């Protein structure tokens, strides 16, 4: 899918979580028909998400110049703000995941942009910590 060239809102985006473990950690595994994703209701804010790279430095004694190098990638923490809805099945899975040490899979579906016929979907392997 081509990168978007116009700003768009997150209004209409959804987050879904699966309690099923992946067979393979690739597009085929995330999109497998055995994967069942349950939409999480009442999300107010998806928070910031994406990669951050550490910056490593080295200073040679000879010239005392700090050199910088892009280091390890960290895909970070996504702090989602959710309105408590006890009857929501997606929130029930998140509550169970917070008590578990297992990894879960999530699917973020972004709203369809102008001129596109399908929505952009991102799959993530997550640890739910709270």
C-alpha positions as CSV (number, residue, x, y, z in Angstrom):
1,X,0.0,0.0,0.0
2,X,1.3,3.4,-0.9
3,X,2.2,6.0,1.7
4,X,-0.5,8.6,2.3
5,X,0.3,12.1,1.1
6,X,-2.4,14.0,2.9
7,X,-3.0,14.4,6.6
8,X,-6.0,12.5,8.0
9,X,-7.7,12.0,11.3
10,X,-7.6,8.9,13.5
11,X,-11.3,9.1,13.8
12,X,-12.7,5.7,12.9
13,X,-9.6,3.8,13.7
14,X,-10.0,0.5,15.6
15,X,-7.8,-1.7,17.8
16,X,-8.5,-5.4,18.1
17,X,-6.7,-8.0,20.2
18,X,-6.3,-11.8,19.8
19,X,-5.9,-14.3,22.5
20,X,-4.6,-16.8,20.0
21,X,-0.8,-17.2,19.6
22,X,0.7,-16.8,16.1
23,X,2.1,-19.7,14.2
24,X,4.6,-17.4,12.5
25,X,5.5,-13.8,13.2
26,X,5.0,-12.5,9.6
27,X,2.2,-11.2,7.4
28,X,0.9,-14.7,6.9
29,X,0.8,-15.5,10.6
30,X,-0.9,-12.2,11.5
31,X,-3.5,-12.5,8.7
32,X,-4.1,-16.3,9.1
33,X,-7.8,-17.3,9.1
34,X,-7.2,-19.0,12.5
35,X,-6.5,-15.6,14.0
36,X,-9.6,-14.2,15.7
37,X,-9.3,-10.5,16.6
38,X,-11.8,-8.9,19.1
39,X,-12.3,-5.2,18.7
40,X,-11.6,-3.2,21.9
41,X,-14.4,-0.7,22.6
42,X,-14.4,2.8,23.9
43,X,-10.8,3.9,23.0
44,X,-10.3,7.6,23.6
45,X,-6.7,7.8,22.5
46,X,-4.2,5.5,20.8
47,X,-1.2,7.4,22.2
48,X,2.1,7.8,20.4
49,X,3.5,4.6,18.8
50,X,6.3,3.8,16.5
51,X,10.0,3.1,16.5
52,X,12.6,5.1,18.4
53,X,16.3,4.5,17.9
54,X,19.0,4.9,20.6
55,X,21.9,7.2,19.7
56,X,25.3,5.8,20.6
57,X,28.3,8.1,20.9
58,X,32.0,7.8,20.5
59,X,34.6,10.5,21.3
60,X,38.1,10.0,19.9
61,X,40.8,11.4,22.2
62,X,42.8,12.7,19.2
63,X,40.2,15.3,18.1
64,X,37.7,15.4,21.1
65,X,34.8,15.3,18.6
66,X,31.7,13.5,19.6
67,X,30.5,11.1,16.8
68,X,27.0,9.8,16.9
69,X,25.6,6.6,15.5
70,X,22.1,5.3,15.2
71,X,21.8,2.4,17.6
72,X,19.2,-0.3,18.7
73,X,15.6,0.2,17.7
74,X,12.9,0.3,20.4
75,X,9.3,-0.1,19.2
76,X,8.2,1.5,22.5
77,X,5.2,1.6,24.6
78,X,1.7,2.5,23.3
79,X,-0.3,4.0,26.0
80,X,-4.0,3.5,25.0
81,X,-6.7,5.4,26.9
82,X,-9.8,3.3,27.3
83,X,-13.2,4.1,28.9
84,X,-14.0,1.2,31.2
85,X,-16.9,-0.9,29.8
86,X,-17.2,-4.1,31.7
87,X,-19.3,-5.8,29.1
88,X,-16.7,-5.3,26.3
89,X,-15.1,-8.5,25.1
90,X,-12.0,-6.8,23.9
91,X,-11.4,-5.1,27.2
92,X,-11.9,-8.5,28.9
93,X,-9.0,-9.9,26.8
94,X,-6.8,-7.0,27.8
95,X,-7.6,-7.5,31.5
96,X,-6.6,-11.2,31.1
97,X,-3.5,-10.2,29.1
98,X,-2.4,-7.8,31.9
99,X,-2.3,-10.7,34.3
100,X,-0.4,-13.0,31.8
101,X,3.2,-13.1,30.8
102,X,2.2,-14.2,27.3
103,X,2.5,-12.1,24.2
104,X,-0.7,-11.1,22.4
105,X,-1.3,-9.9,18.8
106,X,-3.1,-6.7,18.0
107,X,-4.5,-5.3,14.8
108,X,-4.8,-1.6,14.3
109,X,-7.1,-0.6,11.4
110,X,-6.7,3.0,10.3
111,X,-9.5,4.9,8.6
112,X,-9.6,4.7,4.8
113,X,-8.0,7.7,3.3
114,X,-9.3,9.8,0.4
115,X,-8.8,8.1,-2.9
116,X,-8.2,4.6,-1.3
117,X,-10.5,1.6,-1.3
118,X,-9.0,-0.3,1.6
119,X,-7.9,0.6,5.0
120,X,-4.3,0.4,6.2
121,X,-3.8,-2.3,8.8
122,X,-0.8,-2.7,11.2
123,X,-0.2,-5.9,13.2
124,X,1.8,-5.8,16.4
125,X,3.2,-8.4,18.8
126,X,2.5,-6.9,22.3
127,X,3.0,-7.4,26.0
128,X,0.1,-5.9,28.0
129,X,1.5,-4.4,31.2
130,X,-1.5,-2.5,32.6
